[in-house]
């Protein structure tokens, strides 16, 4: 589409190219969860691109368009669906950052955002917040919806930390050396994921370095438009990783795709090259394992039926559709079943289930229905957000079958045969 | 928009399904043809047929023009809003009401997405045949309005061959039934289903449609042949047809469209081909195998330098994905482009392609060619850079010459995208004044106030010839604008 937008040189390429490339063909509508749910152009990818264009052209007020932009999950399902190659994600992230400085928020909204930005990325604060949440839950009915949504997602109790050594040596012949990122919220909610990932990597002949003092990678902040804070936290990790590693492994889909965007985040910064070098090494756990080739695990004594739930930020943002499935297929006595509408977001989407509780809940409900129809024994995903969302929605329908990270299932597949 | 009308709409729709603020209306101001933009007065989103009927009656009573819109994918501006008119957004009317596998019919609402019908009837071994490239998102209502085709219409015909009956609300508010549930039923009296299908929304809105389903092919054989010259690929089509074969689809892509599709979906097309011919045989296994042997002989003789046969469903899907994304993919090659849609008699394809080549050199612009070769339906994509002064005018003039050529060769100014907003001006090139007069008389008989999709199809009083850059008068009046 043609436009009359003027932007500074820093922002222009990321924001104008998608707008120029979009031909308004509508192919993205079929992939968009909010269009599917709400059935309005404003809640579709091409509609949002059109709204952002109109805001940037000063045809409408940013505040008017904001509710529709806020409703975007950022699931990126529209990106692979787009024949014209519109980089919707670049536009959205840049637009959110650009508007964040100027937008006005309601008090509740501002407080919620502040709480998210000041707790989630910091494990110790987050742990405290969860303890506080227990008290808060007693007063949940008195609080605004957004807080209620936050509280309902917090677990009743926290798992005990599972400390890892600074270096976990490779088992058998050494095939590689990686750094492992622990994630922020994940460390608190499910330390077992990193623990399992480290041991599965080691079992595959990988020397795993787990540097102390890691910070949040900034992805969750980038998602909500807090660019400065995202950069500040991301920088904390740069000096920690050893120089001679093959890859920096993340077990969280959202973190992986966020770190892929460091080039955009650090554009024009003094340490842009450093960020790019870091970003190039980042690999999702599943993609790395698939690339080196899995050492065959002993597998399970009895058949286990597994449903693999695609995290949007692995499937759409990073294109890892085949890798996790290929790993699962190599586990003896594991049968993989398909979930209908596999590309549809589960509604977790970073802080989305806090910002847009009703849409998130509807998507969660649909996802769980599709999963249950496939009749798995266990549900596997590659992202803590999806895992939390599915656990919560399975609980709502009274279903207690296990939901776990791919690394945890693989860890079981290696341990069970021992 | 006028207040009494909005107030009356508020009696029909709850606030969340009646859009009136600018921020809600702007995203509706274009469909798949962004060259035109008109902000509608309001958008109503009905969820049942009573709401649609009440709305149409209200529009008739208050003389407010309306446009029925599905997913807004029209490439001819067919669902472009009318300034101060109403958009009736039918995308929430998306229920499949009944599937009768024995009778091989499905009864659907107009907002059902084309491909969703096939998904729903797959378990019965059936499918819905018409397959426009936008089938993953375009709706049956829009398919009916524009008698949509697709790659496989060569063998099975367009949408009109697959609609058995429909309940409609005409523009004056009359609710009536056309056709029936059986193929024979259509033969009694005038073919009113045939009249309604392809009427571009000028008669009213289909409320409930009975569609014919086909048994899903047992076997596909998809052949991709690469040629070092476009004319040779065109000749191959004539050779296939002359051999007595009727493939499900025969498509040609030229070098530029191959490049675009390759960039978009990495279809794995031979990189050095000047032209690709895709031929797909489908049907019962025994027959397809016999036809396949025959086809291989023909393709061998046609001078293809590389021939591939899809070895799996995945390979077949990839071949088609490249072809079906070609239009939008051209957005990767050029900042702006015009998608054209014209028809020439199949026997004159080679001639038409040479002619296009000559025309484009004259204008100094690139043209990518993608076409349904089997039925002579051309889709020249004219590439230009709108930031360059005069480029748009040259592109439009070029498009006009191609359409004139189609008519001269005994073809048509549209194969499947329709006249819509884009081609009203070319109607007189195909039809005499008397013929146009008959069409308009018919329209007024059904829609005396001319409120249904007013301004489309006819180069008329309220919508005179396109003029900006010599073409679009409404732009001059500020009613519409071009990007």
Interface residues (C-beta under 8 A of the other chain):
Chain A: X1 X2 X3 X20 X21 X22 X23 X24 X25 X26 X27 X29 X30 X39 X40 X41 X42 X44 X46 X47 X50 X51 X54 X59 X60 X61 X64 X65 X68 X82 X83 X84 X85
Chain B: X19 X21 X22 X23 X24 X26 X27 X28 X30 X31 X32 X34 X45 X71 X72 X73 X89 X91 X92 X113 X134 X136 X137 X138 X263 X264 X265 X325 X326 X327 X328 X329 X331 X332 X335 X336 X386 X387 X483
